[in-house]
C-alpha cells in the first residue's frame, strides 16, 4: 500500500497557514447610508434634466434697427433761403390752427439784385407753384382713373368666376352621367353585351371630363388670386396718393415761402398751412436757418407714434403680422428705463435699397420695412414719465420662432431625415 501524504506535505506551508487563519461564516456587505443618498440624488438629478430637456423652450430672435415715426404724415416746412429768425410765435408741442402766424424771418442775404431779376424770379416761382397745383389735380384724376380700371377688372373677374362656376356645375352633372354610363357598360361587359373597346372609350370620356373639371378648379383659384391682388391695389392707392399729395404740398409750401420772401424783399412771415402740433423746431430767435433743412414740422392732431423697423433679408421670411417685439431706445438706456412692448401690424414685401430711402439709422444693406404699434407712448423711470419723441432711434427684438430644447438637440437628426426624404 502506498503511503498516504499529509496536507502539510502536499501543499506549501504558506498556503496551509493562510487556510488555517480564514474567517468562519459568510461575508455580509453593509451599504453606507451616504451611498443611498448619492443614488437618490443622481436619480433626482437625471429626472430634472430629462424634464428640463422635454419641456423647456428657448426663443430665436432677431435684433433690427428702427426709428419712431408718426402714424400720420407730418408736414415739414422749409425756409425759402438762408434766413434769421426775427420772432418766434410758437413753442415746441404747441397746438396751432391753419393760418396762424408762427415765425417772422429775415433773409440773411439777398440772392438776387435788381427789380428785373426779382420780377423774373417771382414769375418763375409762380410758374413752379402752378405746375405743382396742376400735378396735384392730375394725381387726383389719375387715382380716380386707376380706381375705375381696378373696379372694372374686379367686375370682369367676378363675371368670369360666376360663368366658370356655372360651367363647372354643368360639368359635374355630366361627370355623374358619364360615370353612370361607364358603370353600366362595365356591367354589360361582364354579360358579354359590349366590347372592351367601348368600355375604354367610356373610361376615356370620363377621365377627360375629370381633367376639364380640374382645369376649371385651377382657373377659379387663379381668378380668386387675381381678384385679391386687385383689391389690395385698390386699398393701397389712397395711401400712395396721400403720400404724394403731402410731398407736393411740401414743395408748394417751400415755393410759397420763397415767393413771400421775394415779394417782401428780405422779410417774410411763416404761417401754419394745416392745423396740428408744432414739432422739431430746429432754431430759436436770432439763430440762422438754412433752406436745406426743415424749419419745423406740423404733426396732425391725435397723432400716435409707431415704430418703423428695418428687417434684413435673412430674417424677413420669419416676420409676420401679430408678432410681438420689444423696443429699446438709444436715448433711454435699457438698464435704467427698460423697454417697451409692441406688436407688428404691417410687413412690406418690397425690398428697399440703401439709396432708395432716407435711411435714418445709416444701414448699408437692402432691407424690408415693417411697422409696429407701441403699447405705450411714454417711458417710466425713477418716478418720472418721459414722452417718446418722433425720430428716436431704437433696437427691436423680434421673436422669430420658439423651439424646445429637445427639438434643438434633435435638429441635426431631423435635418438629415428631411434631406433623405
C-alpha positions in Angstrom: 0.0 0.0 0.0 1.0 3.4 -0.8 1.8 5.7 2.0 -0.7 8.5 2.5 0.7 12.0 2.3 -0.2 14.6 4.9 -1.7 18.0 4.0 1.5 19.7 5.2 3.5 17.6 2.7 1.0 18.0 -0.2 0.7 21.9 -0.1 3.1 24.7 0.5 3.5 25.9 4.1 2.2 29.4 3.3 -1.0 28.1 1.7 -1.7 25.9 4.7 -1.2 28.7 7.2 -3.5 31.1 5.2 -6.2 28.4 5.1 -6.0 27.9 8.9 -6.4 31.7 9.5 -9.5 32.1 7.3 -12.6 33.7 8.8 -15.5 31.4 9.6 -19.1 32.2 8.3 -20.5 34.3 5.4 -19.3 37.8 4.3 -22.0 40.4 4.5 -21.6 43.8 2.8 -23.4 46.6 4.6 -24.1 49.6 2.4 -23.3 53.0 3.8 -26.3 55.5 4.2 -24.4 58.0 2.1 -24.4 55.6 -0.8 -28.2 55.5 -0.9 -28.3 59.3 -0.7 -26.0 59.6 -3.7 -28.1 57.2 -5.7 -31.3 59.1 -4.8 -29.6 62.4 -5.7 -28.4 61.1 -9.1 -31.9 59.7 -9.9 -33.5 63.1 -9.0 -30.8 65.0 -10.9 -31.3 63.0 -14.1 -35.1 63.2 -13.7 -34.9 67.0 -13.5 -32.6 67.1 -16.5 -35.0 64.9 -18.6 -37.9 67.1 -17.5 -36.0 70.2 -18.5 -35.0 68.9 -21.9 -38.6 67.8 -22.6 -40.4 70.9 -21.5 -38.0 73.9 -21.6 -38.2 76.2 -24.6 -36.0 79.0 -25.9 -36.7 81.7 -28.4 -34.8 82.6 -31.6 -35.0 86.3 -32.1 -33.6 88.9 -34.5 -32.3 92.3 -33.5 -33.1 95.0 -36.0 -32.7 98.8 -36.2 -35.6 101.2 -36.4 -37.0 104.6 -35.5 -40.1 106.2 -34.2 -42.4 107.9 -36.7 -45.9 109.3 -36.7 -48.8 107.2 -37.8 -49.9 110.1 -39.9 -47.9 112.1 -42.4 -46.0 115.1 -40.9 -45.8 118.3 -42.9 -42.2 119.7 -42.9 -41.8 123.4 -43.6 -38.6 124.7 -45.2 -37.4 128.4 -45.2 -37.0 129.7 -48.8 -33.4 130.6 -48.3 -30.8 131.2 -45.6 -32.6 133.4 -43.0 -32.5 134.6 -39.4 -35.5 134.1 -37.1 -36.6 137.5 -36.0 -39.5 136.4 -33.9 -41.0 133.0 -32.9 -44.7 132.9 -32.0 -44.9 129.2 -31.1 -43.2 126.7 -28.9 -42.4 123.0 -29.3 -45.5 120.9 -28.8 -47.9 123.8 -29.2 -51.2 123.2 -31.0 -51.8 125.6 -33.9 -54.7 126.4 -36.3 -54.5 126.7 -40.0 -53.3 130.2 -41.0 -51.8 131.0 -37.5 -48.6 133.1 -37.6 -45.7 131.1 -36.5 -42.4 132.8 -37.3 -41.1 136.2 -38.6 -38.0 135.6 -40.7 -35.4 138.0 -42.3 -33.3 137.0 -45.2 -29.6 136.5 -44.3 -28.5 137.9 -47.7 -30.1 138.9 -51.0 -29.8 136.2 -53.5 -30.7 138.4 -56.5 -30.2 142.0 -57.2 -32.2 144.5 -59.2 -36.0 144.7 -59.8 -35.9 143.0 -63.1 -34.2 139.9 -61.6 -36.8 139.9 -58.8 -39.7 140.0 -61.3 -38.2 137.1 -63.3 -37.7 135.1 -60.1 -41.3 135.8 -58.9 -42.6 134.7 -62.3 -40.5 131.5 -62.2 -41.7 130.7 -58.7 -45.3 131.3 -59.6 -44.9 129.0 -62.6 -43.4 126.3 -60.5 -46.3 126.6 -58.0 -48.9 126.4 -60.8 -47.2 123.3 -62.1 -47.3 121.6 -58.7 -51.0 122.5 -58.4 -51.7 121.0 -61.8 -49.7 118.0 -60.7 -52.0 117.6 -57.7 -55.1 117.8 -59.9 -53.6 115.2 -62.3 -52.7 113.0 -59.4 -56.3 113.0 -58.2 -57.6 112.3 -61.7 -55.0 109.5 -62.1 -56.2 107.9 -58.9 -59.8 108.1 -59.9 -58.9 106.5 -63.3 -56.9 103.7 -61.6 -59.7 103.0 -59.2 -62.2 102.7 -62.2 -59.8 100.4 -64.0 -59.3 98.2 -61.0 -63.0 98.2 -60.3 -63.7 97.2 -63.9 -61.1 94.4 -63.7 -62.7 93.1 -60.5 -66.1 93.2 -62.2 -64.7 91.2 -65.1 -63.1 88.7 -62.8 -66.4 88.3 -60.9 -68.3 87.8 -64.1 -65.8 85.2 -65.3 -65.8 83.4 -61.9 -69.6 83.2 -62.0 -69.7 81.9 -65.5 -67.0 79.4 -64.7 -68.8 78.2 -61.6 -72.0 77.6 -63.7 -70.0 75.7 -66.3 -68.4 73.6 -63.6 -71.8 72.8 -62.1 -72.9 71.6 -65.5 -69.7 69.7 -65.9 -70.1 68.0 -62.6 -73.6 66.8 -63.7 -72.1 65.5 -66.9 -69.4 63.6 -65.0 -72.1 61.9 -62.9 -74.0 60.9 -66.0 -70.8 59.7 -67.8 -69.7 57.8 -64.8 -73.1 56.1 -64.5 -72.9 55.1 -68.2 -69.4 53.8 -67.7 -70.6 51.7 -64.7 -73.5 50.3 -66.7 -71.2 49.4 -69.6 -68.9 47.5 -67.2 -71.9 45.5 -66.2 -72.7 44.8 -69.8 -69.1 43.7 -70.4 -69.4 41.0 -67.8 -72.6 39.8 -69.5 -70.9 39.9 -72.9 -73.2 42.5 -74.3 -70.5 45.1 -75.1 -66.9 45.1 -76.2 -63.8 46.1 -74.3 -63.2 48.9 -76.8 -66.5 50.6 -75.9 -65.5 50.3 -72.2 -62.2 52.0 -72.9 -63.9 54.8 -74.8 -66.3 55.4 -72.0 -63.5 55.5 -69.5 -61.5 57.9 -71.6 -64.5 60.3 -71.8 -64.9 60.1 -68.1 -61.2 60.9 -67.4 -61.3 63.8 -69.9 -64.2 65.3 -68.1 -62.4 64.9 -64.8 -59.4 66.7 -66.3 -61.6 69.5 -67.5 -63.1 69.8 -64.0 -59.6 70.1 -62.5 -58.6 72.8 -65.0 -61.7 74.8 -64.2 -61.0 74.5 -60.4 -57.4 75.8 -61.0 -58.7 78.6 -63.1 -61.1 79.6 -60.4 -58.2 79.6 -57.9 -56.2 81.8 -60.3 -59.1 84.3 -60.7 -59.5 84.4 -56.9 -55.8 85.3 -56.5 -56.0 88.0 -59.2 -59.1 89.5 -57.6 -57.4 89.7 -54.2 -54.4 91.3 -55.7 -56.6 93.9 -57.3 -58.4 94.5 -54.0 -55.0 95.1 -52.3 -54.0 97.5 -55.1 -57.3 99.4 -54.6 -56.7 99.7 -50.9 -53.1 101.0 -51.3 -53.9 103.6 -54.0 -55.4 106.2 -51.5 -52.3 105.8 -49.2 -49.9 106.3 -52.1 -52.0 109.3 -53.3 -52.0 110.9 -49.8 -48.2 110.5 -49.5 -47.7 112.0 -53.0 -50.1 114.9 -52.2 -48.2 115.7 -49.0 -44.9 115.7 -50.9 -46.4 118.2 -53.4 -47.8 120.3 -50.6 -44.4 120.4 -49.0 -42.9 121.6 -52.3 -45.7 124.2 -52.7 -45.1 125.3 -49.2 -41.4 125.8 -49.8 -42.1 127.7 -53.0 -44.8 129.9 -51.4 -42.3 130.8 -48.7 -39.8 131.6 -51.3 -42.3 133.7 -53.2 -43.2 135.5 -49.9 -39.6 136.3 -49.4 -39.3 137.7 -52.9 -42.4 139.8 -52.7 -41.4 141.3 -49.4 -37.8 141.6 -50.3 -36.0 140.4 -47.2 -38.7 139.9 -44.6 -41.5 137.4 -44.6 -43.8 135.6 -42.2 -44.4 131.9 -41.9 -48.0 130.7 -41.2 -49.4 127.3 -40.5 -50.6 125.6 -43.6 -52.5 123.0 -41.6 -53.8 122.6 -38.1 -51.8 120.4 -35.8 -48.9 120.2 -33.3 -45.6 122.0 -33.8 -42.6 119.7 -33.5 -38.9 119.6 -34.4 -38.2 123.3 -34.2 -34.5 123.5 -35.2 -33.7 127.1 -34.2 -34.7 129.9 -31.8 -34.9 133.6 -32.2 -31.8 135.2 -33.5 -30.4 132.0 -35.0 -29.8 131.3 -38.7 -31.7 128.6 -40.6 -30.9 127.0 -44.0 -33.2 126.2 -46.9 -31.7 122.7 -46.9 -33.3 121.8 -43.6 -36.9 122.0 -42.3 -37.6 124.9 -40.0 -40.2 122.9 -38.2 -42.8 120.2 -38.7 -46.6 120.1 -38.1 -47.9 116.8 -36.8 -51.7 116.2 -37.2 -53.8 116.3 -34.1 -54.2 113.0 -32.2 -51.2 111.5 -33.9 -49.7 108.3 -32.5 -46.1 107.2 -32.6 -45.3 103.9 -34.3 -42.0 102.1 -34.9 -40.5 101.8 -38.3 -38.5 98.6 -38.3 -35.9 97.7 -41.0 -35.7 93.9 -41.4 -32.6 92.3 -43.1 -33.2 89.8 -45.9 -32.1 86.9 -43.7 -35.0 87.4 -41.3 -37.9 88.6 -43.4 -39.2 85.1 -44.0 -39.9 84.7 -40.3 -41.5 88.1 -39.6 -45.3 88.4 -39.9 -48.2 90.4 -38.6 -49.2 89.9 -35.0 -45.6 89.1 -33.8 -44.5 90.8 -30.5 -41.5 93.0 -30.3 -39.5 94.6 -27.5 -38.2 98.1 -28.2 -35.1 99.7 -26.6 -34.2 103.3 -27.4 -30.7 104.7 -27.8 -31.8 107.8 -25.9 -33.0 105.8 -22.9 -30.6 103.1 -21.7 -32.4 99.8 -21.1 -30.6 99.4 -17.7 -32.4 102.5 -16.4 -35.6 102.8 -18.5 -36.3 99.2 -19.5 -38.1 98.6 -22.8 -41.5 98.9 -24.4 -43.5 96.1 -25.9 -45.1 96.4 -29.3 -46.8 94.4 -32.0 -46.1 94.2 -35.7 -49.2 95.2 -37.8 -47.7 95.7 -41.2 -44.9 93.9 -43.1 -43.7 95.2 -46.5 -42.6 92.6 -49.1 -40.8 95.2 -51.2 -37.0 95.2 -50.9 -35.6 98.7 -50.3 -32.1 99.5 -51.4 -29.9 101.8 -49.2 -30.1 104.7 -51.7 -33.9 104.5 -52.1 -34.9 105.9 -48.7 -33.8 108.5 -46.1 -32.1 105.7 -44.1 -32.1 107.4 -40.6 -30.3 104.5 -39.0 -27.4 104.5 -41.5 -27.8 100.9 -42.8 -25.7 100.0 -45.8 -27.6 96.9 -46.9 -31.0 96.3 -48.5 -33.9 95.8 -46.0 -37.6 95.3 -45.8 -39.7 97.7 -43.8 -42.2 96.6 -41.1 -44.3 98.7 -38.7 -45.2 98.0 -35.1 -47.7 99.7 -32.8 -46.5 100.6 -29.4 -48.3 99.5 -26.2 -47.3 102.8 -24.5 -46.4 106.3 -25.8 -44.2 107.1 -22.8 -41.4 105.6 -20.8 -41.1 105.5 -17.0 -38.0 105.9 -14.8 -37.4 107.0 -11.2 -41.0 108.0 -10.8 -40.8 110.2 -14.0 -42.9 109.9 -17.1 -41.0 110.8 -20.3 -42.9 111.2 -23.6 -41.5 109.4 -26.6 -40.5 111.7 -29.5 -40.7 111.4 -33.2 -37.4 110.3 -34.8 -36.0 108.4 -31.8 -33.7 105.6 -32.9 -34.3 102.1 -31.4 -33.3 98.5 -31.4 -36.2 96.0 -31.8 -36.0 92.4 -30.7 -38.4 90.3 -32.8 -39.1 86.7 -31.7 -38.8 84.7 -34.9 -39.6 81.2 -33.5 -39.8 79.2 -30.3 -38.2 75.8 -30.1 -38.0 73.3 -27.3 -34.6 72.2 -26.0 -35.3 68.6 -27.2 -36.1 69.8 -30.7 -32.9 71.8 -30.7 -30.9 68.7 -29.7 -32.6 66.5 -32.3 -32.5 69.2 -35.1 -29.4 67.7 -36.8 -31.1 64.3 -37.0 -34.4 65.8 -38.2 -32.5 67.8 -40.8 -30.7 64.6 -42.1 -34.1 62.8 -42.2 -35.7 65.6 -44.2 -32.8 65.6 -46.7 -33.2 61.9 -47.1 -36.9 62.2 -47.8 
